[in-house]
Amino acid sequence: MNPWKRIQNRSSERPKSNLIRTEDIVREMFPRPEPRRTKNEPVATFTFGDVLARIWLNEASDQTQYLRISLHRIDNKNESERIRNSFRPQDFNDIIRAVRRCHIWLKALAK
């Protein structure tokens, strides 16, 4: 009889251990949180230069819906984009264009 074959048979017939792995204990004690669902996403987004304008649809506690506009500046320093809440003087024309575009979009929605 081939000894190698006997070793292979033993390993496949070996019963599994009843020991609880540490990973399983950790999963039970600290379950992973469900992925966060973004319920509130912008209805419309406009970009003019470095200015980002978004129109949001919000819902109040009494089920009343209302629209809100947010303005931000996109900062592209060091190859990473950041959204800032402050503006530079050279952004003012882009701010005016973004607000005007949001106004036109809201007027078209009201019709």
Phi, psi and omega per residue, in radians:
M1 nan 2.479 -3.112
N2 -1.363 2.111 -3.110
P3 -1.140 -0.553 3.136
W4 -1.107 -0.695 -3.140
K5 -1.134 -0.671 3.127
R6 -1.128 -0.687 3.126
I7 -1.161 -0.715 3.118
Q8 -1.095 -0.736 3.139
N9 -1.137 -0.698 3.138
R10 -1.104 -0.729 -3.096
S11 -1.170 -0.600 -3.134
S12 -1.331 -0.452 -3.122
E13 -1.581 -0.124 -3.082
R14 -1.121 2.262 3.141
P15 -1.207 2.604 3.131
K16 -1.292 2.627 -3.103
S17 -1.260 2.551 3.096
N18 -1.605 0.108 -3.140
L19 -1.228 2.497 3.103
I20 -1.584 2.262 -3.134
R21 -1.343 2.627 3.135
T22 -1.072 -0.634 3.134
E23 -1.045 -0.702 -3.141
D24 -1.150 -0.677 3.120
I25 -1.128 -0.770 -3.136
V26 -1.102 -0.711 3.126
R27 -1.101 -0.666 3.128
E28 -1.214 -0.735 -3.092
M29 -1.274 -0.657 -3.088
F30 -2.214 1.384 -3.141
P31 -1.161 2.597 3.126
R32 -1.189 2.383 3.102
P33 -1.218 2.624 3.093
E34 -1.168 2.583 3.122
P35 -1.059 2.428 -3.102
R36 -1.226 2.223 -3.141
R37 -1.680 2.251 3.112
T38 -1.529 1.759 -3.125
K39 -1.351 -0.591 -3.057
N40 -1.862 1.751 3.087
E41 -1.977 2.708 -3.120
P42 -1.103 2.475 3.093
V43 -1.325 -0.667 3.127
A44 -2.529 2.593 3.126
T45 -2.352 2.313 3.116
F46 -2.263 2.479 3.105
T47 -2.203 2.238 3.057
F48 -2.276 1.927 -3.082
G49 1.103 -2.153 3.099
D50 -1.683 0.090 -3.078
V51 -1.687 2.269 3.126
L52 -1.964 2.116 3.113
A53 -1.983 2.321 3.120
R54 -2.251 2.498 3.050
I55 -1.941 2.204 -3.073
W56 -1.971 2.507 3.008
L57 -1.835 1.976 -3.111
N58 -1.922 2.712 3.132
E59 -2.179 2.237 3.134
A60 -1.425 3.000 -3.110
S61 -1.134 -0.420 3.117
D62 -1.631 0.396 3.088
Q63 1.176 0.255 3.060
T64 -1.417 2.329 3.129
Q65 -1.780 2.478 3.089
Y66 -2.523 2.760 -3.123
L67 -1.818 2.536 3.137
R68 -2.403 2.547 3.131
I69 -1.970 2.370 3.045
S70 -2.164 2.460 3.128
L71 -2.098 2.336 3.118
H72 -2.468 2.829 3.061
R73 -1.924 2.321 3.101
I74 -1.579 2.139 -3.110
D75 -1.880 2.078 -3.094
N76 -1.878 1.111 3.099
K77 -1.749 2.499 3.057
N78 0.967 0.697 3.076
E79 1.049 0.349 3.068
S80 -2.287 2.354 -3.136
E81 -1.524 2.345 3.051
R82 -2.255 2.570 3.105
I83 -1.779 2.155 -3.110
R84 -1.917 2.710 3.091
N85 -1.737 -0.035 3.137
S86 -1.900 2.726 -3.096
F87 -2.156 2.741 3.061
R88 -1.726 2.800 3.134
P89 -1.021 -0.583 -3.135
Q90 -1.278 -0.121 3.109
D91 -1.539 -0.139 -3.012
F92 -1.068 -0.710 3.118
N93 -1.124 -0.669 3.101
D94 -1.195 -0.586 3.083
I95 -1.114 -0.790 -3.140
I96 -1.085 -0.763 3.125
R97 -1.116 -0.680 -3.141
A98 -1.172 -0.765 3.127
V99 -1.143 -0.700 3.106
R100 -1.092 -0.734 3.128
R101 -1.141 -0.688 3.071
C102 -1.119 -0.700 3.119
H103 -1.089 -0.769 3.106
I104 -1.097 -0.725 -3.138
W105 -1.123 -0.720 3.140
L106 -1.206 -0.635 3.084
K107 -1.130 -0.715 3.113
A108 -1.157 -0.568 3.110
L109 -1.219 -0.610 -3.105
A110 -1.256 -0.360 -3.094
K111 -1.273 nan nan
